């Protein structure tokens, strides 16, 4: 608007001066100005005509650490070149999507690919494609939006846990009876006569030779313990910042443990102590994996309830033969006693603690490294945290509850290895 006002004032002055004095030079400048402004207006008006544009996102969900590919295509269907176009996708993704200025010749086409890393979990939005054009002098501009916006869900990072094992389940009653399956499992428990449709690789040749007719193997499902993960996201006990925080470390641990259990054909349920306590019934398979990842992508450490209340509320959802996995940064030993009570009901328990003091120290050291100063710690707070940590470990050892500790700077699979 400011440049348009300047141009209007300049043209007005030239008109008055040219007709007042009758100087040919002033008329020349006036005609030149009209030509420049008029040409700029026509250039902008034709800048977006006969233009086809679009973008394609390679995936609508992924995990932290993945790279999302966005492909852009612009096609000029006119014989008039497009000298200046600016293409941009507004988005809430961390880091955004880089825009690009391009030039399209007559009946030309341009395509390019952008790879953007997914650095933070959550629900994000990519808005419709925004195309803008203008004239070289900045007098006029035109813009258009193309396509529809899409939602992108970024799940927590999944880390391999090669040495992580849940305690053996004490399955009784109906759980102890073998369940036949058409899948090939390590448990080949019996043979039966061949039936039409049986695969050739299920034939047991020794039994076939002994009985004189074709015998095939029958497989049972492995008797594996179901897992129930209780994730504590109480607001006041968290430390650290961004990916290097107790919140993200706990969520990564919950996601990785759930993924490991589902890969082992276990049924997995989940309780998340967030702003509103979320419960996810136990189930197995790919659909349950997606439900868990969707839940963990959205939760935040905004709960005001302590872990002990969440454990008491979750007791009715745990059944005999399950394994409860508690992931928390809390140093309050009051939540240990409810876990001991679960053991008397035939529910195994595993505790994964996130060392909030270690994450707080790492944050102080990182800030000091940025400023070049020496890190300063509160000696009394450090000593108090150490005492509370020892008290919690003593309480866990008293009830013989297996525990693992997560600290910054180490691989999750290493810290959760027995």
C-alpha positions as CSV (number, residue, x, y, z in Angstrom):
1,X,0.0,0.0,0.0
2,X,2.8,2.4,0.8
3,X,4.4,1.8,-2.6
4,X,1.1,2.3,-4.3
5,X,0.6,5.6,-2.5
6,X,4.1,6.7,-3.5
7,X,3.3,5.8,-7.2
8,X,-0.1,7.6,-7.0
9,X,1.6,10.8,-5.6
10,X,4.4,10.6,-8.2
11,X,1.9,10.3,-11.1
12,X,-0.2,13.1,-9.8
13,X,2.8,15.4,-9.5
14,X,4.0,14.5,-13.1
15,X,0.5,15.1,-14.5
16,X,0.2,18.5,-12.9
17,X,3.8,19.5,-13.8
18,X,3.5,18.2,-17.4
19,X,0.3,20.0,-18.2
20,X,1.3,23.2,-16.4
21,X,4.7,23.6,-18.1
22,X,4.2,21.7,-21.4
23,X,7.7,20.3,-21.2
24,X,8.2,17.2,-23.5
25,X,10.5,15.6,-21.0
26,X,7.8,15.6,-18.3
27,X,5.3,14.1,-20.7
28,X,7.9,11.4,-21.4
29,X,8.3,10.6,-17.7
30,X,4.5,10.6,-17.4
31,X,4.0,8.1,-20.2
32,X,6.9,6.0,-18.9
33,X,5.3,5.9,-15.4
34,X,1.9,4.9,-16.8
35,X,3.5,2.2,-18.9
36,X,5.4,0.8,-15.9
37,X,2.4,0.8,-13.5
38,X,0.0,-0.5,-16.2
39,X,2.4,-3.2,-17.3
40,X,3.0,-4.3,-13.7
41,X,-0.8,-4.6,-13.1
42,X,-1.2,-6.7,-16.3
43,X,1.8,-8.8,-15.4
44,X,0.3,-9.6,-12.0
45,X,-3.2,-10.2,-13.3
46,X,-1.8,-12.8,-15.7
47,X,0.6,-14.3,-13.2
48,X,-1.7,-17.0,-11.9
49,X,-3.9,-17.7,-14.9
50,X,-3.7,-21.1,-16.6
51,X,-1.5,-22.3,-13.7
52,X,-1.9,-25.9,-12.3
53,X,-0.3,-26.7,-8.9
54,X,-0.4,-29.4,-6.3
55,X,1.5,-31.2,-3.6
56,X,1.6,-34.7,-2.2
57,X,2.7,-35.9,1.2
58,X,4.4,-39.3,1.4
59,X,2.8,-40.2,4.8
60,X,0.2,-38.9,7.2
61,X,1.8,-40.4,10.2
62,X,5.3,-41.4,11.3
63,X,7.7,-41.6,14.2
64,X,10.1,-39.1,15.6
65,X,13.3,-39.5,13.6
66,X,11.6,-40.3,10.3
67,X,11.7,-38.1,7.3
68,X,8.6,-37.0,5.6
69,X,8.7,-36.3,1.8
70,X,6.6,-33.6,0.2
71,X,6.5,-33.4,-3.6
72,X,5.4,-30.2,-5.3
73,X,4.4,-29.8,-9.0
74,X,3.6,-26.6,-10.9
75,X,2.6,-26.5,-14.5
76,X,2.1,-23.4,-16.7
77,X,-0.6,-24.1,-19.3
78,X,-0.2,-20.7,-20.9
79,X,2.0,-19.3,-23.6
80,X,2.9,-16.4,-21.3
81,X,5.9,-17.0,-19.0
82,X,5.5,-16.7,-15.2
83,X,8.6,-14.7,-14.3
84,X,8.2,-14.9,-10.5
85,X,6.2,-17.3,-8.3
86,X,6.5,-17.9,-4.6
87,X,5.3,-21.3,-3.4
88,X,4.8,-22.0,0.3
89,X,3.0,-24.5,2.6
90,X,1.9,-23.0,6.0
91,X,2.2,-25.7,8.6
92,X,2.5,-26.2,12.3
93,X,5.3,-28.8,11.9
94,X,8.4,-27.9,13.9
95,X,10.8,-26.2,11.5
96,X,8.1,-25.7,8.9
97,X,8.3,-26.5,5.2
98,X,10.7,-24.4,3.2
99,X,9.1,-22.2,0.5
100,X,10.7,-21.7,-2.9
101,X,10.6,-18.9,-5.5
102,X,10.5,-20.3,-9.1
103,X,10.2,-19.1,-12.7
104,X,8.1,-21.0,-15.2
105,X,8.5,-20.6,-18.9
106,X,5.7,-20.9,-21.4
107,X,4.0,-24.4,-21.2
108,X,6.7,-25.4,-18.7
109,X,6.5,-27.7,-15.7
110,X,8.6,-27.9,-12.5
111,X,8.6,-30.5,-9.7
112,X,10.8,-30.8,-6.7
113,X,11.0,-32.8,-3.5
114,X,11.4,-31.7,0.1
115,X,12.5,-34.0,2.9
116,X,11.6,-32.7,6.3
117,X,12.6,-34.5,9.5
118,X,9.9,-35.3,12.1
119,X,11.5,-33.9,15.3
120,X,8.6,-33.7,17.8
121,X,5.7,-36.0,18.5
122,X,2.2,-34.6,18.3
123,X,-0.7,-33.7,15.9
124,X,0.2,-31.2,13.2
125,X,-1.4,-29.5,10.3
126,X,-0.2,-28.8,6.7
127,X,-2.4,-26.1,5.2
128,X,-3.3,-25.8,1.5
129,X,-0.6,-24.7,-0.9
130,X,-0.1,-21.0,-1.0
131,X,1.1,-19.4,-4.3
132,X,1.9,-15.7,-4.6
133,X,3.1,-13.5,-7.5
134,X,3.9,-9.8,-7.9
135,X,5.6,-7.3,-10.1
136,X,9.3,-6.3,-9.9
137,X,8.5,-2.9,-8.4
138,X,6.2,-4.2,-5.6
139,X,3.2,-2.2,-6.7
140,X,0.8,-5.2,-7.0
141,X,0.6,-8.8,-5.9
142,X,-1.8,-11.7,-6.3
143,X,-2.2,-14.9,-4.3
144,X,-4.1,-18.2,-4.4
145,X,-4.5,-21.3,-2.4
146,X,-4.5,-24.8,-4.0
147,X,-5.6,-28.1,-2.6
148,X,-6.8,-29.1,0.8
149,X,-5.0,-29.2,4.2
150,X,-3.9,-32.5,5.7
151,X,-3.3,-33.6,9.3
152,X,0.0,-35.3,10.2
153,X,0.4,-37.4,13.4
154,X,4.0,-37.9,14.7
155,X,4.3,-40.9,17.0
156,X,7.0,-41.2,19.7
157,X,10.4,-42.7,18.6
158,X,10.5,-46.5,18.8
159,X,13.8,-47.9,20.1
160,X,14.8,-51.6,19.9
161,X,14.7,-53.5,23.1
162,X,16.5,-56.8,22.3
163,X,17.1,-57.8,25.9
164,X,13.9,-56.6,27.4
165,X,11.7,-59.5,28.8
166,X,8.6,-59.4,30.9
167,X,8.4,-61.8,33.9
168,X,6.9,-65.2,33.1
169,X,3.2,-65.2,33.5
170,X,1.5,-67.6,35.9
171,X,-1.4,-68.5,33.6
172,X,-4.1,-70.6,35.2
173,X,-7.5,-71.9,34.5
174,X,-8.7,-71.2,31.0
175,X,-5.5,-69.4,30.2
176,X,-3.5,-72.6,30.6
177,X,-5.4,-74.7,28.1
178,X,-3.6,-74.7,24.7
179,X,-5.2,-72.7,21.9
180,X,-4.9,-74.2,18.4
181,X,-3.7,-71.9,15.6
182,X,-3.2,-72.2,11.8
183,X,0.0,-70.3,12.2
184,X,3.4,-71.9,12.5
185,X,4.7,-71.4,16.0
186,X,7.5,-72.9,18.0
187,X,4.9,-75.1,19.9
188,X,4.2,-78.1,17.8
189,X,2.4,-80.3,20.3
190,X,0.5,-83.0,18.4
191,X,-0.1,-84.6,15.1
192,X,-3.4,-85.5,13.3
193,X,-4.4,-87.1,9.9
194,X,-4.0,-84.9,6.9
195,X,-7.1,-82.8,5.8
196,X,-7.6,-81.1,2.5
197,X,-6.1,-77.6,2.6
198,X,-3.2,-78.5,4.9
199,X,0.2,-77.1,3.8
200,X,2.9,-79.4,2.8
201,X,5.4,-77.9,5.3
202,X,3.2,-79.1,8.2
203,X,3.6,-82.8,7.3
204,X,5.4,-84.8,10.0
205,X,7.2,-87.4,8.0
206,X,8.2,-89.7,10.8
207,X,4.6,-90.1,12.0
208,X,3.5,-90.5,8.4
209,X,5.9,-93.4,8.0
210,X,4.9,-95.0,11.3
211,X,1.1,-94.7,10.8
212,X,1.1,-95.5,7.1
213,X,-0.9,-92.4,6.3
214,X,-0.1,-88.7,6.0
215,X,0.1,-87.0,9.4
216,X,0.4,-83.2,9.9
217,X,1.6,-81.2,12.9
218,X,-0.7,-79.1,15.1
219,X,0.6,-75.9,16.6
220,X,-0.4,-74.1,19.8
221,X,-0.2,-70.4,20.5
222,X,2.5,-69.5,22.9
223,X,1.3,-68.8,26.4
224,X,2.5,-65.2,26.9
225,X,1.6,-62.8,29.6
226,X,-0.5,-59.8,28.7
227,X,1.0,-56.4,29.6
228,X,-0.6,-53.4,31.1
229,X,1.5,-50.2,30.9
230,X,0.9,-47.5,33.5
231,X,2.5,-44.2,32.3
232,X,2.8,-41.5,35.0
233,X,2.8,-38.0,33.5
234,X,2.3,-36.0,36.7
235,X,3.1,-32.3,36.1
236,X,5.2,-31.5,39.1
237,X,7.8,-34.3,38.9
238,X,9.1,-33.7,35.4
239,X,12.5,-32.3,34.5
240,X,14.5,-31.5,31.3
241,X,13.4,-29.8,28.1
242,X,12.2,-31.0,24.7
243,X,13.4,-34.5,23.6
244,X,15.8,-34.6,26.5
245,X,13.2,-34.5,29.2
246,X,11.7,-37.0,31.6
247,X,8.3,-36.7,29.8
248,X,9.6,-37.6,26.4
249,X,11.9,-40.4,27.9
250,X,8.9,-41.9,29.7
251,X,6.7,-41.8,26.6
252,X,9.5,-43.3,24.4
253,X,9.8,-46.1,26.9
254,X,6.1,-46.8,27.0
255,X,5.9,-46.8,23.2
256,X,8.9,-49.1,22.8
257,X,7.8,-51.6,25.5
258,X,4.3,-51.7,24.0
259,X,5.7,-52.3,20.5
260,X,8.0,-55.1,21.8
261,X,5.1,-56.8,23.6
262,X,2.8,-56.6,20.6
263,X,5.5,-58.1,18.4
264,X,5.6,-61.0,20.9
265,X,1.8,-61.5,20.3
266,X,0.9,-60.2,23.7
267,X,-2.2,-58.3,24.5
268,X,-1.3,-54.8,25.7
269,X,-3.4,-52.3,27.7
270,X,-2.5,-48.9,28.9
271,X,-3.3,-46.3,31.6
272,X,-1.9,-42.8,31.1
273,X,-1.9,-40.4,34.1
274,X,-2.3,-37.2,32.1
275,X,-4.7,-34.2,32.5
276,X,-7.5,-36.7,32.1
277,X,-6.6,-40.3,32.9
278,X,-6.8,-42.3,29.7
279,X,-7.5,-46.0,29.7
280,X,-6.9,-48.3,26.7
281,X,-8.3,-51.8,27.0
282,X,-5.9,-54.7,26.4
283,X,-5.8,-56.0,22.9
284,X,-3.2,-57.3,20.4
285,X,-2.3,-56.8,16.8
286,X,-1.6,-53.9,14.4
287,X,-4.8,-52.0,15.3
288,X,-3.9,-51.9,19.0
289,X,-0.4,-50.7,18.0
290,X,-2.0,-47.8,16.1
291,X,-4.3,-46.9,19.1
292,X,-1.4,-46.8,21.5
293,X,0.7,-44.6,19.2
294,X,-2.2,-42.3,18.6
295,X,-2.7,-41.9,22.4
296,X,1.0,-41.4,23.1
297,X,1.3,-38.8,20.3
298,X,-1.2,-36.5,22.0
299,X,-0.6,-36.8,25.8
300,X,1.2,-34.1,27.8
301,X,2.6,-34.0,31.3
302,X,-0.3,-32.0,32.8
303,X,-1.7,-34.3,35.4
304,X,-2.3,-33.1,39.0
305,X,-3.0,-36.6,40.4
306,X,-0.2,-38.6,42.0
307,X,0.8,-42.1,40.8
308,X,-0.7,-43.9,43.8
309,X,-4.2,-42.7,42.9
310,X,-3.8,-43.9,39.3
311,X,-2.6,-47.3,40.5
312,X,-5.6,-47.7,42.9
313,X,-8.0,-46.7,40.0
314,X,-6.3,-49.3,37.7
315,X,-6.4,-52.3,40.0
316,X,-9.8,-53.4,38.7
317,X,-8.5,-53.5,35.2
318,X,-5.6,-55.9,35.9
319,X,-6.3,-59.6,35.9
320,X,-4.4,-62.6,37.0
321,X,-1.6,-63.5,34.6
322,X,-1.0,-59.9,33.5
323,X,2.3,-58.0,33.9
324,X,2.0,-54.4,35.1
325,X,4.8,-52.1,33.8
326,X,4.9,-48.8,35.7
327,X,6.9,-45.9,34.1
328,X,7.3,-42.9,36.3
329,X,9.6,-40.1,37.5
330,X,8.0,-40.0,41.0
331,X,10.3,-40.5,44.0
332,X,7.4,-40.9,46.4
333,X,7.6,-44.4,47.9
334,X,3.8,-44.5,48.7
335,X,3.0,-46.0,45.3
336,X,5.2,-49.1,46.0
337,X,2.8,-50.7,48.5
338,X,-0.1,-51.0,45.9
339,X,2.3,-52.8,43.6
340,X,3.1,-55.3,46.3
341,X,-0.6,-55.9,46.7
342,X,-0.9,-56.7,43.0
343,X,1.5,-59.5,43.4
344,X,-0.8,-61.3,45.8
345,X,-3.4,-61.3,43.0
346,X,-1.1,-63.0,40.5
347,X,-0.1,-59.9,38.7
348,X,3.6,-59.5,38.0
349,X,5.1,-56.0,38.3
350,X,8.0,-54.2,36.6
351,X,9.1,-50.7,37.5
352,X,10.8,-48.3,35.1
353,X,11.9,-45.1,36.8
354,X,13.1,-42.0,34.9
355,X,15.8,-40.2,36.8
356,X,14.5,-36.6,37.0
357,X,17.6,-35.4,38.9
358,X,19.9,-36.6,36.1
359,X,17.7,-34.9,33.4
360,X,17.8,-31.7,35.5
361,X,21.6,-31.8,35.7
362,X,21.8,-32.5,31.9
363,X,19.7,-29.4,31.2
364,X,21.8,-27.2,33.4
365,X,25.0,-28.5,31.7
366,X,23.5,-28.0,28.3
367,X,22.6,-24.3,29.1
368,X,26.0,-23.7,30.5
369,X,27.7,-25.1,27.4
370,X,25.7,-22.7,25.3
371,X,26.7,-19.7,27.3
372,X,30.2,-20.8,28.0
373,X,29.7,-20.6,31.8
374,X,30.4,-23.1,34.4
375,X,27.3,-25.2,35.4
376,X,26.0,-24.3,38.9
377,X,24.0,-26.9,40.9
378,X,22.0,-26.5,44.1
379,X,23.9,-28.8,46.5
380,X,21.0,-29.1,48.9
381,X,18.5,-30.0,46.1
382,X,20.9,-32.6,44.7
383,X,21.4,-34.2,48.1
384,X,17.7,-34.2,48.8
385,X,17.0,-35.9,45.5
386,X,19.7,-38.5,46.1
387,X,18.1,-39.3,49.5
388,X,14.7,-39.7,48.0
389,X,16.1,-41.9,45.2
390,X,17.8,-44.2,47.8
391,X,14.6,-44.4,49.8
392,X,12.6,-45.4,46.7
393,X,15.1,-48.1,45.7
394,X,15.1,-49.5,49.2
395,X,11.3,-49.7,49.1
396,X,11.4,-51.5,45.7
397,X,14.0,-53.9,47.0
398,X,12.1,-54.6,50.1
399,X,9.1,-55.9,48.1
400,X,11.5,-57.6,45.5
401,X,10.1,-55.5,42.6
402,X,12.4,-55.5,39.6
403,X,13.3,-52.0,38.6
404,X,15.1,-50.3,35.7
405,X,16.4,-46.7,35.6
406,X,16.4,-44.4,32.6
407,X,19.0,-41.6,32.5
408,X,20.0,-39.2,29.7
409,X,22.7,-40.0,27.2
410,X,22.2,-43.8,27.0
411,X,20.3,-46.1,24.7
412,X,17.0,-47.2,26.0
413,X,17.6,-50.9,25.0
414,X,20.8,-50.8,27.1
415,X,19.1,-49.4,30.1
416,X,16.2,-51.9,30.0
417,X,18.5,-54.9,29.5
418,X,18.5,-57.4,32.4
